[in-house]
Amino acid sequence: MKTLKTTMKTMTRNRRDRGFTLIEMLVAGAVFALIVGAALSLFAKHAPLFNQQQNMAALNIQIRNAVSQLQLDTINAGSGYYQGINIPDFPVGLTIQNNTATPCNTPATFTYGPNCFDQLNIVAVDSSTPPSHPTDIGTNCVSSTSATLFANPIAPTTTAQLAAGFHSGDQLLLVSSDGSQMTSVILTKDGSVSGAKVQLQHNPTGANGTNASDPAFIAVNPNNKLGTTFCNADWILKISPITYKVDTSTPSDPKLIREQPSGSTNDVVVAEQLVGFKVGAITWNSTDDGSTYNYDSSSYSDGTGSQAYNFSLIRSVQLEVIARTNPNPDPSYVYRNGFDGGPYQIQSVSVVVNPRNLTMSNH
């Protein structure tokens, strides 16, 4: 009897040592497959949501950084270093080019063209080149309709030092001593010493002071304090405009560009996938109390006559950047945003800036 019990125990132990039965393996495999399937299904369901949140977070950071850079530059519009020289009533700190044409995008392809975006030009004096007085050989005054003007340096700046600061492609702002008149020209040659003066070759303005070649959009309307005659008490200022504009050479990915003056290598892409860049301004004149933002710079007027683009009236600027996540090419992606109906998310940031260097004399 004892031998039989021992034999049965040995057989039971040997059967257990051989591992799981086939049925046990099948049941375990089925349970594991159910768990893995549920996990994969849950992952597949939440992966797009995670990607969407990541894309939205990246978009939010991008446009906030873009607006911060815009705000930093705009608040310093009209700034300059004058070596202790007082130039009253700086005539222009920024210019705005609004596009009002509609429609500007192609909904079927989710693309945007140049008419969808404004352009902002922020004007500041180039601190590396001292201001000087305009003159002509043998006279006290010079006309901007000529292709040549001469600059008198202000001590302790020498003619050689002043000439070295001017290069072909530089933009100059000619301003009367009281800030009442101005115009802008582009140098066609480097500055050169001519006797006790510096000779500056430039593209001439029109008879009314306008300049169709002005990249900063300053000399665009003859009523905007534009003039052509500047004398030896007036000023020559080399300016260094910063331009914000949208590059639509790739219509599926418009890019906001911060552009430096001609010849600079510091142009940078500030934001991608732009669907809107709008610039409005509050202006002050005899009929406008400055209560609403105007998004059509061609209507900036002092209220006394036929004017346009009178940027000297600007007192406050509103900047708006609108961008999107990358369009989703999946035809099963059913989401459509409420802005333009595209298969992507939209975010916008708007900020109001009061440029501290613009004149605030409201009269």
VOPAGU-2260 file (C-alpha; in pm, 1 decimal, decimal comma):
REM VOPAGU-2260
SITE   aa  ch    i         X         Y         Z
SITE  MET   A    0       0,0       0,0       0,0
SITE  LYS   A    1     280,2     233,3      87,4
SITE  THR   A    2     451,6     157,8    -238,8
SITE  LEU   A    3     135,3     241,5    -436,7
SITE  LYS   A    4      99,1     582,3    -268,2
SITE  THR   A    5     461,5     660,7    -337,0
SITE  THR   A    6     419,0     570,6    -703,1
SITE  MET   A    7     111,9     795,4    -739,5
SITE  LYS   A    8     290,1    1091,2    -579,9
SITE  THR   A    9     581,8    1042,6    -814,2
SITE  MET   A   10     352,0    1034,1   -1120,6
SITE  THR   A   11     167,6    1348,8   -1006,8
SITE  ARG   A   12     492,6    1536,7    -949,6
SITE  ASN   A   13     632,0    1428,9   -1289,1
SITE  ARG   A   14     313,4    1544,0   -1467,6
SITE  ARG   A   15     338,5    1888,3   -1302,5
SITE  ASP   A   16     706,8    1915,5   -1388,1
SITE  ARG   A   17     621,5    1886,1   -1757,6
SITE  GLY   A   18     455,7    2245,3   -1754,7
SITE  PHE   A   19     121,0    2378,9   -1880,0
SITE  THR   A   20    -124,7    2172,8   -2073,1
SITE  LEU   A   21    -230,2    2270,7   -2425,2
SITE  ILE   A   22    -565,5    2391,5   -2299,6
SITE  GLU   A   23    -397,1    2611,5   -2039,0
SITE  MET   A   24    -170,9    2762,1   -2306,7
SITE  LEU   A   25    -464,3    2835,3   -2536,0
SITE  VAL   A   26    -657,8    3004,8   -2260,5
SITE  ALA   A   27    -354,0    3212,6   -2156,5
SITE  GLY   A   28    -286,7    3311,8   -2519,1
SITE  ALA   A   29    -645,9    3420,2   -2569,3
SITE  VAL   A   30    -639,5    3634,1   -2256,5
SITE  PHE   A   31    -308,8    3790,5   -2358,7
SITE  ALA   A   32    -440,4    3866,2   -2708,6
SITE  LEU   A   33    -746,5    4037,0   -2560,4
SITE  ILE   A   34    -528,3    4252,2   -2334,1
SITE  VAL   A   35    -286,1    4347,6   -2616,1
SITE  GLY   A   36    -574,1    4424,0   -2851,6
SITE  ALA   A   37    -740,3    4649,0   -2596,2
SITE  ALA   A   38    -410,7    4827,8   -2528,9
SITE  LEU   A   39    -340,1    4880,6   -2899,2
SITE  SER   A   40    -693,9    5002,6   -2957,7
SITE  LEU   A   41    -662,8    5248,0   -2671,3
SITE  PHE   A   42    -325,1    5367,2   -2800,6
SITE  ALA   A   43    -456,7    5408,9   -3155,1
SITE  LYS   A   44    -749,4    5609,9   -3022,5
SITE  HIS   A   45    -537,3    5844,4   -2811,5
SITE  ALA   A   46    -229,0    5883,1   -3034,8
SITE  PRO   A   47    -398,3    6138,9   -3265,0
SITE  LEU   A   48    -519,6    6331,7   -2961,8
SITE  PHE   A   49    -167,8    6336,6   -2822,2
SITE  ASN   A   50     -23,9    6450,8   -3156,3
SITE  GLN   A   51    -292,9    6716,6   -3181,9
SITE  GLN   A   52    -209,6    6848,3   -2836,3
SITE  GLN   A   53     161,9    6849,9   -2918,9
SITE  ASN   A   54      99,9    7035,2   -3245,4
SITE  MET   A   55    -121,7    7290,6   -3073,0
SITE  ALA   A   56     136,9    7346,8   -2801,0
SITE  ALA   A   57     412,9    7396,6   -3059,6
SITE  LEU   A   58     189,4    7633,4   -3258,8
SITE  ASN   A   59     106,5    7833,5   -2947,4
SITE  ILE   A   60     474,9    7872,2   -2856,7
SITE  GLN   A   61     565,7    7968,8   -3214,2
SITE  ILE   A   62     312,2    8249,7   -3256,6
SITE  ARG   A   63     369,4    8385,8   -2906,4
SITE  ASN   A   64     742,1    8405,8   -2976,1
SITE  ALA   A   65     666,1    8575,8   -3309,3
SITE  VAL   A   66     442,5    8835,8   -3146,4
SITE  SER   A   67     699,4    8897,3   -2872,1
SITE  GLN   A   68     962,8    8975,5   -3137,6
SITE  LEU   A   69     716,8    9197,1   -3323,9
SITE  GLN   A   70     629,6    9381,4   -3004,4
SITE  LEU   A   71     994,8    9432,7   -2912,2
SITE  ASP   A   72    1077,6    9587,0   -3250,2
SITE  THR   A   73     759,1    9792,2   -3283,0
SITE  ILE   A   74     787,3    9954,8   -2942,6
SITE  ASN   A   75    1122,3   10100,9   -3052,5
SITE  ALA   A   76     991,4   10240,9   -3383,1
SITE  GLY   A   77    1145,5   10578,2   -3456,9
SITE  SER   A   78    1439,1   10527,6   -3225,9
SITE  GLY   A   79    1789,9   10639,9   -3307,5
SITE  TYR   A   80    2119,6   10755,2   -3168,4
SITE  TYR   A   81    2190,7   11119,0   -3238,9
SITE  GLN   A   82    2515,9   11182,4   -3048,9
SITE  GLY   A   83    2341,0   11434,6   -2826,9
SITE  ILE   A   84    2173,7   11611,0   -3121,7
SITE  ASN   A   85    1806,4   11694,6   -3076,9
SITE  ILE   A   86    1595,4   11617,9   -3384,0
SITE  PRO   A   87    1243,0   11721,8   -3280,3
SITE  ASP   A   88     919,4   11558,1   -3392,8
SITE  PHE   A   89    1067,4   11250,5   -3563,7
SITE  PRO   A   90     840,2   11237,3   -3870,2
SITE  VAL   A   91     789,8   10864,2   -3917,0
SITE  GLY   A   92     851,6   10561,9   -3697,5
SITE  LEU   A   93     676,3   10289,6   -3891,7
SITE  THR   A   94     486,4   10233,8   -4213,5
SITE  ILE   A   95     209,0    9985,6   -4284,8
SITE  GLN   A   96     108,7    9823,0   -4612,5
SITE  ASN   A   97    -238,8    9673,5   -4578,1
SITE  ASN   A   98    -381,2    9423,9   -4825,3
SITE  THR   A   99    -759,1    9445,3   -4845,2
SITE  ALA   A  100    -828,7    9228,5   -5151,8
SITE  THR   A  101   -1060,1    8929,0   -5101,1
SITE  PRO   A  102   -1067,4    8638,7   -5134,8
SITE  CYS   A  103    -697,4    8582,9   -5094,2
SITE  ASN   A  104    -678,4    8209,1   -5026,9
SITE  THR   A  105    -773,0    7896,4   -5222,0
SITE  PRO   A  106    -992,9    7682,3   -4992,7
SITE  ALA   A  107    -972,8    7370,9   -5212,2
SITE  THR   A  108    -595,2    7346,0   -5174,0
SITE  PHE   A  109    -562,5    7511,9   -4829,8
SITE  THR   A  110    -317,1    7765,1   -4974,6
SITE  TYR   A  111    -269,7    8136,9   -4914,2
SITE  GLY   A  112    -144,6    8411,4   -5145,4
SITE  PRO   A  113      29,5    8747,6   -5087,0
SITE  ASN   A  114    -300,2    8942,1   -5070,2
SITE  CYS   A  115    -380,5    8765,6   -4742,6
SITE  PHE   A  116    -110,4    8943,3   -4544,4
SITE  ASP   A  117      -3,9    9293,5   -4444,1
SITE  GLN   A  118     350,5    9428,3   -4424,6
SITE  LEU   A  119     504,1    9626,4   -4139,6
SITE  ASN   A  120     815,2    9843,1   -4184,0
SITE  ILE   A  121     975,9    9962,6   -3861,0
SITE  VAL   A  122    1199,6   10265,6   -3907,6
SITE  ALA   A  123    1497,9   10338,3   -3686,4
SITE  VAL   A  124    1817,4   10534,6   -3733,7
SITE  ASP   A  125    2134,4   10334,6   -3797,1
SITE  SER   A  126    2341,1   10405,4   -3487,9
SITE  SER   A  127    2668,8   10320,0   -3665,0
SITE  THR   A  128    2652,2   10625,5   -3894,6
SITE  PRO   A  129    2634,0   10972,6   -3732,4
SITE  PRO   A  130    2376,1   11225,0   -3859,1
SITE  SER   A  131    2500,9   11498,2   -4089,8
SITE  HIS   A  132    2377,6   11812,5   -4264,7
SITE  PRO   A  133    2277,3   11812,5   -4633,6
SITE  THR   A  134    2422,0   12069,1   -4870,1
SITE  ASP   A  135    2534,0   12119,9   -5226,0
SITE  ILE   A  136    2864,3   12242,1   -5365,2
SITE  GLY   A  137    2868,8   12619,2   -5318,5
SITE  THR   A  138    2511,9   12648,5   -5187,2
SITE  ASN   A  139    2324,7   12599,2   -4861,4
SITE  CYS   A  140    2050,8   12375,5   -4996,7
SITE  VAL   A  141    2012,9   12060,9   -5204,7
SITE  SER   A  142    1723,6   11918,1   -5401,6
SITE  SER   A  143    1641,8   11548,6   -5369,6
SITE  THR   A  144    1532,8   11550,5   -5735,0
SITE  SER   A  145    1902,8   11560,3   -5822,3
SITE  ALA   A  146    2107,4   11241,1   -5814,0
SITE  THR   A  147    2379,5   11388,9   -5593,2
SITE  LEU   A  148    2389,7   11549,8   -5251,4
SITE  PHE   A  149    2672,8   11637,5   -5018,7
SITE  ALA   A  150    2690,6   11582,1   -4644,5
SITE  ASN   A  151    2865,2   11804,6   -4393,1
SITE  PRO   A  152    2996,2   11599,0   -4099,9
SITE  ILE   A  153    2945,2   11717,4   -3744,5
SITE  ALA   A  154    3256,9   11734,6   -3525,7
SITE  PRO   A  155    3428,7   11529,0   -3405,9
SITE  THR   A  156    3328,8   11307,0   -3700,8
SITE  THR   A  157    3567,2   11349,8   -3995,5
SITE  THR   A  158    3473,7   11335,2   -4362,3
SITE  ALA   A  159    3658,8   11004,1   -4399,0
SITE  GLN   A  160    3473,5   10853,5   -4103,6
SITE  LEU   A  161    3138,1   10975,7   -4233,3
SITE  ALA   A  162    3201,8   10854,0   -4590,1
SITE  ALA   A  163    3291,0   10507,6   -4458,7
SITE  GLY   A  164    2941,5   10473,9   -4313,5
SITE  PHE   A  165    2759,4   10503,2   -4647,6
SITE  HIS   A  166    2730,5   10215,4   -4894,6
SITE  SER   A  167    2541,3   10144,4   -5212,6
SITE  GLY   A  168    2189,2   10026,1   -5127,0
SITE  ASP   A  169    2170,1   10218,5   -4797,8
SITE  GLN   A  170    1850,0   10412,2   -4735,4
SITE  LEU   A  171    1867,1   10775,1   -4623,7
SITE  LEU   A  172    1600,3   10987,5   -4461,3
SITE  LEU   A  173    1626,9   11360,9   -4533,2
SITE  VAL   A  174    1449,4   11556,9   -4259,8
SITE  SER   A  175    1398,9   11931,9   -4212,6
SITE  SER   A  176    1527,5   12074,7   -3885,4
SITE  ASP   A  177    1176,5   12112,5   -3740,6
SITE  GLY   A  178    1052,8   11774,4   -3862,1
SITE  SER   A  179     796,4   11932,5   -4095,3
SITE  GLN   A  180     929,1   11781,6   -4420,5
SITE  MET   A  181    1111,3   11469,1   -4525,2
SITE  THR   A  182    1185,5   11234,2   -4810,9
SITE  SER   A  183    1386,8   10917,9   -4860,2
SITE  VAL   A  184    1647,2   10809,2   -5116,6
SITE  ILE   A  185    1855,0   10499,6   -5186,2
SITE  LEU   A  186    2231,0   10528,1   -5240,6
SITE  THR   A  187    2359,4   10402,9   -5575,4
SITE  LYS   A  188    2729,7   10429,5   -5479,2
SITE  ASP   A  189    2941,9   10417,6   -5168,2
SITE  GLY   A  190    3005,0   10751,4   -4999,8
SITE  SER   A  191    3323,6   10931,6   -5101,7
SITE  VAL   A  192    3519,5   11230,6   -4971,9
SITE  SER   A  193    3489,2   11543,3   -5183,5
SITE  GLY   A  194    3686,9   11830,0   -5034,7
SITE  ALA   A  195    3548,1   11900,9   -4688,8
SITE  LYS   A  196    3225,1   11715,5   -4765,4
SITE  VAL   A  197    3099,9   11365,3   -4836,1
SITE  GLN   A  198    2950,4   11302,3   -5178,3
SITE  LEU   A  199    2643,1   11078,5   -5188,2
SITE  GLN   A  200    2500,1   10944,6   -5515,3
SITE  HIS   A  201    2135,2   10836,2   -5494,3
SITE  ASN   A  202    1823,0   10766,6   -5694,9
SITE  PRO   A  203    1639,0   11097,6   -5738,8
SITE  THR   A  204    1291,2   11157,6   -5600,4
SITE  GLY   A  205     995,6   11287,8   -5796,6
SITE  ALA   A  206     922,3   11658,8   -5816,4
SITE  ASN   A  207     681,3   11617,0   -5523,6
SITE  GLY   A  208     928,1   11425,9   -5305,3
SITE  THR   A  209     787,3   11081,4   -5373,1
SITE  ASN   A  210    1013,4   10784,1   -5433,7
SITE  ALA   A  211     872,9   10473,8   -5601,8
SITE  SER   A  212    1188,9   10279,5   -5509,4
SITE  ASP   A  213    1147,2   10333,5   -5134,2
SITE  PRO   A  214    1152,1    9985,7   -4973,1
SITE  ALA   A  215    1040,4   10123,9   -4636,9
SITE  PHE   A  216     727,2   10279,2   -4795,4
SITE  ILE   A  217     797,8   10621,7   -4643,7
SITE  ALA   A  218     793,6   10853,1   -4948,3
SITE  VAL   A  219     467,9   10732,6   -5101,0
SITE  ASN   A  220     233,4   11031,9   -5084,8
SITE  PRO   A  221     326,8   11395,0   -5154,7
SITE  ASN   A  222      99,8   11520,9   -4876,5
SITE  ASN   A  223     276,9   11320,7   -4606,8
SITE  LYS   A  224     522,2   11595,0   -4510,2
SITE  LEU   A  225     720,5   11518,0   -4824,8
SITE  GLY   A  226     951,3   11782,0   -4967,0
SITE  THR   A  227    1247,4   11810,1   -5200,8
SITE  THR   A  228    1459,6   12099,9   -5069,9
SITE  PHE   A  229    1685,6   12048,4   -4769,0
SITE  CYS   A  230    1938,1   12297,4   -4636,0
SITE  ASN   A  231    2242,7   12296,4   -4410,7
SITE  ALA   A  232    2039,6   12315,6   -4088,2
SITE  ASP   A  233    1845,8   12001,9   -4187,3
SITE  TRP   A  234    1948,8   11639,2   -4141,5
SITE  ILE   A  235    2068,9   11333,4   -4329,0
SITE  LEU   A  236    1991,8   11016,8   -4132,5
SITE  LYS   A  237    2095,8   10672,0   -4244,1
SITE  ILE   A  238    1807,5   10446,8   -4145,3
SITE  SER   A  239    1791,8   10075,7   -4078,9
SITE  PRO   A  240    1434,4    9957,4   -4136,6
SITE  ILE   A  241    1313,6    9619,1   -4015,6
SITE  THR   A  242    1041,7    9467,4   -4234,0
SITE  TYR   A  243     792,7    9201,6   -4129,7
SITE  LYS   A  244     630,3    9037,4   -4428,6
SITE  VAL   A  245     494,6    8697,0   -4525,0
SITE  ASP   A  246     678,3    8488,8   -4784,4
SITE  THR   A  247     418,2    8305,2   -4993,9
SITE  SER   A  248     659,8    8148,8   -5242,6
SITE  THR   A  249     538,5    7817,4   -5096,7
SITE  PRO   A  250     160,8    7878,0   -5083,6
SITE  SER   A  251     103,7    7571,3   -4865,9
SITE  ASP   A  252     340,6    7708,2   -4601,0
SITE  PRO   A  253     343,4    8090,3   -4579,5
SITE  LYS   A  254     626,9    8212,7   -4356,6
SITE  LEU   A  255     652,2    8534,0   -4154,4
SITE  ILE   A  256     994,4    8686,7   -4226,6
SITE  ARG   A  257    1185,4    8943,7   -4023,2
SITE  GLU   A  258    1386,3    9116,1   -4294,8
SITE  GLN   A  259    1686,4    9338,4   -4232,2
SITE  PRO   A  260    1815,2    9607,0   -4473,6
SITE  SER   A  261    1955,8    9511,5   -4813,8
SITE  GLY   A  262    2277,8    9313,5   -4788,1
SITE  SER   A  263    2211,7    9189,4   -4435,0
SITE  THR   A  264    2243,3    8820,1   -4353,3
SITE  ASN   A  265    2020,6    8841,2   -4047,9
SITE  ASP   A  266    1685,0    8771,2   -4216,5
SITE  VAL   A  267    1502,3    8506,1   -4016,5
SITE  VAL   A  268    1180,2    8305,3   -4035,6
SITE  VAL   A  269     974,5    8410,0   -3734,0
SITE  ALA   A  270     674,9    8178,3   -3783,8
SITE  GLU   A  271     551,8    7919,3   -4033,4
SITE  GLN   A  272     210,4    7809,4   -4159,8
SITE  LEU   A  273      71,9    8164,1   -4146,5
SITE  VAL   A  274    -291,6    8216,4   -4244,5
SITE  GLY   A  275    -310,5    8578,0   -4129,6
SITE  PHE   A  276     -85,1    8872,4   -4049,5
SITE  LYS   A  277    -278,1    9195,3   -3999,1
SITE  VAL   A  278    -159,0    9537,3   -3882,2
SITE  GLY   A  279    -398,4    9810,6   -3776,3
SITE  ALA   A  280    -330,4   10156,9   -3637,0
SITE  ILE   A  281    -502,0   10426,2   -3438,7
SITE  THR   A  282    -444,5   10762,6   -3604,1
SITE  TRP   A  283    -508,9   11109,4   -3468,0
SITE  ASN   A  284    -626,7   11401,9   -3675,0
SITE  SER   A  285    -878,8   11685,0   -3671,4
SITE  THR   A  286   -1172,9   11450,6   -3733,0
SITE  ASP   A  287   -1055,7   11119,9   -3586,9
SITE  ASP   A  288   -1049,9   11083,9   -3208,3
SITE  GLY   A  289    -837,1   10769,8   -3221,7
SITE  SER   A  290   -1107,3   10536,4   -3091,3
SITE  THR   A  291   -1087,8   10258,3   -3353,7
SITE  TYR   A  292    -810,5   10070,3   -3532,0
SITE  ASN   A  293    -783,9   10131,1   -3904,0
SITE  TYR   A  294    -672,7    9838,6   -4124,1
SITE  ASP   A  295    -645,4   10038,8   -4446,5
SITE  SER   A  296    -333,8   10257,8   -4449,3
SITE  SER   A  297    -439,4   10415,3   -4780,2
SITE  SER   A  298    -703,2   10606,4   -4582,0
SITE  TYR   A  299    -467,7   10760,5   -4321,8
SITE  SER   A  300    -547,2   11131,1   -4354,6
SITE  ASP   A  301    -525,8   11441,0   -4136,3
SITE  GLY   A  302    -884,0   11527,7   -4228,5
SITE  THR   A  303    -794,4   11846,0   -4418,1
SITE  GLY   A  304    -763,1   11720,8   -4774,1
SITE  SER   A  305    -682,6   11435,3   -5008,5
SITE  GLN   A  306    -420,0   11233,7   -4828,3
SITE  ALA   A  307    -316,8   10872,9   -4800,3
SITE  TYR   A  308     -57,5   10677,3   -4608,9
SITE  ASN   A  309       4,6   10961,5   -4361,1
SITE  PHE   A  310     207,4   10755,8   -4116,0
SITE  SER   A  311     297,1   11055,4   -3902,0
SITE  LEU   A  312     -57,5   11030,7   -3759,3
SITE  ILE   A  313      -4,1   10686,0   -3604,5
SITE  ARG   A  314     -32,8   10674,3   -3227,0
SITE  SER   A  315     -90,7   10303,0   -3155,1
SITE  VAL   A  316     -54,4    9977,8   -3347,5
SITE  GLN   A  317    -246,5    9650,1   -3325,7
SITE  LEU   A  318     -64,0    9338,8   -3447,3
SITE  GLU   A  319    -237,5    9007,9   -3514,9
SITE  VAL   A  320     -70,0    8681,2   -3610,7
SITE  ILE   A  321    -283,9    8381,1   -3712,9
SITE  ALA   A  322    -124,3    8043,6   -3780,5
SITE  ARG   A  323    -225,9    7680,8   -3821,3
SITE  THR   A  324    -100,2    7330,4   -3758,7
SITE  ASN   A  325      10,7    7135,1   -4064,2
SITE  PRO   A  326    -288,7    7033,4   -4281,8
SITE  ASN   A  327    -393,1    6671,0   -4228,9
SITE  PRO   A  328    -391,2    6489,8   -4567,1
SITE  ASP   A  329    -585,4    6188,4   -4434,3
SITE  PRO   A  330    -927,6    6189,0   -4607,0
SITE  SER   A  331   -1078,3    6023,4   -4299,8
SITE  TYR   A  332    -981,3    6323,4   -4085,2
SITE  VAL   A  333   -1318,7    6487,1   -4038,5
SITE  TYR   A  334   -1224,4    6789,2   -3826,9
SITE  ARG   A  335   -1268,3    7129,2   -3993,4
SITE  ASN   A  336   -1188,0    7456,9   -3816,9
SITE  GLY   A  337   -1427,3    7748,5   -3800,4
SITE  PHE   A  338   -1181,9    8004,7   -3941,1
SITE  ASP   A  339   -1140,1    7885,6   -4299,8
SITE  GLY   A  340   -1282,4    7531,9   -4292,6
SITE  GLY   A  341    -945,9    7361,0   -4330,7
SITE  PRO   A  342    -834,8    7026,3   -4178,8
SITE  TYR   A  343    -608,9    7184,8   -3918,4
SITE  GLN   A  344    -621,0    7374,6   -3591,7
SITE  ILE   A  345    -598,1    7754,1   -3579,7
SITE  GLN   A  346    -451,0    7984,8   -3317,4
SITE  SER   A  347    -410,7    8362,4   -3313,4
SITE  VAL   A  348    -243,9    8620,2   -3091,7
SITE  SER   A  349    -322,1    8991,7   -3098,2
SITE  VAL   A  350    -130,0    9265,0   -2917,9
SITE  VAL   A  351    -154,2    9643,6   -2898,7
SITE  VAL   A  352     174,1    9838,1   -2902,2
SITE  ASN   A  353     229,4   10207,2   -2831,5
SITE  PRO   A  354     562,6   10291,1   -2999,3
SITE  ARG   A  355     739,6   10500,3   -2737,0
SITE  ASN   A  356     953,9   10696,1   -2982,7
SITE  LEU   A  357     672,9   10824,2   -3203,1
SITE  THR   A  358     547,6   11176,8   -3149,1
SITE  MET   A  359     251,0   11193,4   -2914,4
SITE  SER   A  360     157,4   11557,8   -2975,1
SITE  ASN   A  361    -205,2   11522,0   -3072,0
SITE  HIS   A  362    -275,2   11830,2   -3277,4
